[in-house]
Amino acid sequence: MKRYMCQFIETIKLYNSKFLNLEYHQKRVNFTQKLFFGKSYIDLESILPNTENYKGCFKCRIIYGREIENISISRYFIRKIDSLKLISCNEIDYSYKFSNRTVFDNLKKHCRKSEEILIVKNSFVTDTTYSNIALYKNGIWYTPESYLLNGTKRQFYLNNGMLKETKITVDRIFDYEKLSLINSMLDLGEVCMDVKKIIVEL
């Protein structure tokens, strides 16, 4: 894919009329645009719509390349997940938040509706198709250093000492007590499950 033809997504949480974690989203947009287009062209604060009448939790989805291509806002509902299935994919690369998510769609083809996949790359635990993860043990939350995409919420928690980064191989995942999904819309501990609900089919 040619760099100038790339499309990216930024998903920002809008809660009671306020955009959250905007500084971290701007940093990612800046980094992505400088790499693919030579410089940053987008100032999120100046292009985001007026949201004074939005009460509750919403998802703001921005599609952009060199310039903003689309902005949409929709009510956010937490997806119910009852299990995670470990799926191995050593070739996967999702270092940037591309709008093309075909690789994830293909991996999820054999999952049930209430099931999510946890991707394993070269024996290391990475991410789900829509979130980073955190694993809890002895009062401490850990996150894999083998992530696919360094999410804005993940980085926020690391910067604030609420997460510790560590190596997590697939054979050690059951050493932990529980797992939390984290992304721009999900806070640490908001969607949790016992590690016993992780299905191994590698």
C-alpha positions in Angstrom: 0.0 0.0 0.0 1.4 3.4 -1.0 1.8 5.7 2.0 -0.3 8.5 0.6 -3.3 6.1 0.0 -3.4 5.0 3.6 -6.5 5.6 5.8 -6.5 5.7 9.5 -9.0 5.7 12.3 -9.0 7.6 15.6 -11.7 6.6 18.1 -12.3 9.1 20.9 -14.5 8.7 24.0 -17.1 11.5 24.4 -18.6 11.5 27.9 -21.1 14.1 29.0 -20.1 16.5 26.3 -16.3 16.2 26.9 -13.8 14.5 24.7 -11.5 12.3 26.9 -7.7 11.7 26.6 -7.5 14.1 23.7 -3.8 14.8 24.3 -2.9 11.2 23.6 -5.1 11.0 20.5 -3.4 14.1 19.1 0.1 12.6 19.8 -0.9 9.5 17.8 -2.3 11.5 14.9 0.8 13.6 14.8 3.1 10.6 14.9 1.1 8.8 12.1 0.8 11.8 9.8 4.5 12.7 10.1 5.5 9.2 9.2 3.1 8.7 6.3 2.7 12.3 5.0 5.8 14.1 6.2 4.1 16.4 8.7 1.1 16.7 10.9 -1.9 18.5 9.2 -4.7 17.8 11.8 -5.5 19.6 15.0 -8.2 17.6 16.7 -9.4 20.2 19.0 -10.1 22.6 16.2 -12.0 20.1 14.0 -14.1 18.2 16.5 -17.8 19.2 16.5 -19.7 21.0 19.2 -20.9 18.4 21.7 -22.5 20.4 24.5 -25.8 18.5 24.2 -24.3 15.0 24.3 -25.2 13.5 27.7 -23.9 10.0 28.5 -21.3 7.9 26.7 -20.6 8.3 22.9 -17.9 7.1 20.5 -16.4 9.7 18.1 -14.9 8.0 15.1 -12.6 9.9 12.9 -11.3 8.6 9.5 -8.4 10.5 8.1 -5.5 10.4 5.7 -3.6 13.6 5.0 -6.8 15.4 5.9 -10.0 14.5 7.8 -12.3 12.3 5.7 -15.2 11.7 8.0 -16.3 12.3 11.6 -19.2 10.4 13.1 -20.6 10.2 16.7 -22.7 7.3 17.9 -24.0 6.2 21.3 -21.6 3.7 22.9 -22.7 0.4 24.3 -20.2 -2.1 25.9 -20.1 -5.3 23.9 -20.8 -8.4 26.0 -17.9 -10.9 25.9 -18.1 -14.2 27.7 -14.8 -15.8 26.6 -11.5 -15.2 24.8 -10.0 -17.6 22.2 -6.3 -17.7 21.7 -5.5 -17.5 18.0 -1.9 -17.7 16.6 -0.9 -15.3 13.8 2.9 -14.8 13.5 2.6 -12.6 10.4 0.2 -9.9 11.8 1.3 -6.3 11.8 -1.0 -3.5 13.1 1.5 -0.9 14.3 -0.7 1.9 13.1 -4.5 2.3 13.4 -5.4 1.6 9.8 -9.0 1.7 8.8 -8.5 -1.5 6.9 -9.2 -4.2 9.4 -9.4 -7.2 7.1 -6.7 -9.1 9.0 -8.9 -9.0 12.1 -12.1 -9.9 10.3 -10.4 -13.0 8.8 -9.2 -14.2 12.2 -12.6 -13.8 13.8 -14.5 -15.8 11.2 -14.8 -18.9 13.4 -15.7 -17.1 16.6 -19.1 -17.0 18.3 -20.9 -13.7 18.6 -20.1 -13.4 22.3 -16.5 -14.6 21.9 -13.4 -12.4 21.2 -10.0 -13.6 20.0 -6.7 -12.9 21.8 -3.9 -12.9 19.3 -0.6 -14.7 19.9 2.4 -13.8 17.8 5.5 -15.9 18.0 4.3 -17.4 21.4 3.8 -13.9 22.9 0.4 -12.6 23.9 -0.6 -9.4 22.1 -4.1 -7.8 21.8 -7.7 -8.6 20.9 -9.1 -7.3 17.7 -10.3 -4.1 19.3 -8.4 -3.6 22.5 -5.1 -4.0 24.4 -5.2 -6.2 27.5 -4.1 -6.1 31.1 -3.6 -9.1 33.4 -3.9 -9.0 37.1 -1.8 -10.8 39.7 -1.0 -10.1 43.4 -2.6 -6.7 43.3 -0.8 -5.4 40.2 -2.0 -4.9 36.6 0.4 -5.9 33.9 0.2 -5.4 30.1 2.2 -7.3 27.4 5.1 -5.5 25.9 4.4 -7.5 22.8 1.3 -5.4 21.9 0.2 -4.9 18.3 -0.9 -1.3 18.7 0.1 1.0 21.5 -3.4 2.2 22.5 -4.0 5.7 23.9 -5.5 4.3 27.1 -2.7 1.8 27.5 -0.1 4.5 27.3 -2.1 6.7 29.7 -2.1 4.0 32.3 1.6 3.3 31.9 2.4 6.9 32.2 0.4 7.1 35.4 1.8 4.0 37.0 -1.4 2.0 36.9 0.0 -0.6 34.5 3.4 -2.4 34.4 4.7 -3.6 31.0 6.2 -7.1 31.0 6.8 -10.1 28.7 3.8 -12.4 28.7 4.1 -15.7 26.8 1.1 -17.8 26.0 2.2 -20.6 28.4 2.2 -18.1 31.3 -1.1 -16.4 30.8 -2.8 -18.7 33.3 -0.4 -17.6 36.0 -2.6 -14.5 36.3 -5.9 -14.1 38.0 -8.0 -12.1 35.6 -7.9 -10.1 32.4 -9.2 -6.7 31.5 -9.8 -5.2 28.0 -8.6 -1.6 27.6 -9.1 0.8 24.8 -10.1 4.4 24.3 -13.7 3.5 25.3 -13.0 1.0 28.0 -11.3 1.8 31.4 -9.1 -0.6 33.3 -11.3 -3.1 35.1 -14.5 -2.2 33.3 -14.6 -5.4 31.2 -13.0 -8.2 33.1 -13.0 -11.9 33.1 -11.3 -14.8 34.9 -8.4 -16.2 32.9 -10.2 -19.6 33.1 -12.5 -18.2 30.4 -9.6 -18.1 28.0 -9.9 -20.9 25.4 -6.7 -22.5 24.1 -6.9 -23.8 20.5 -3.4 -23.2 19.2 
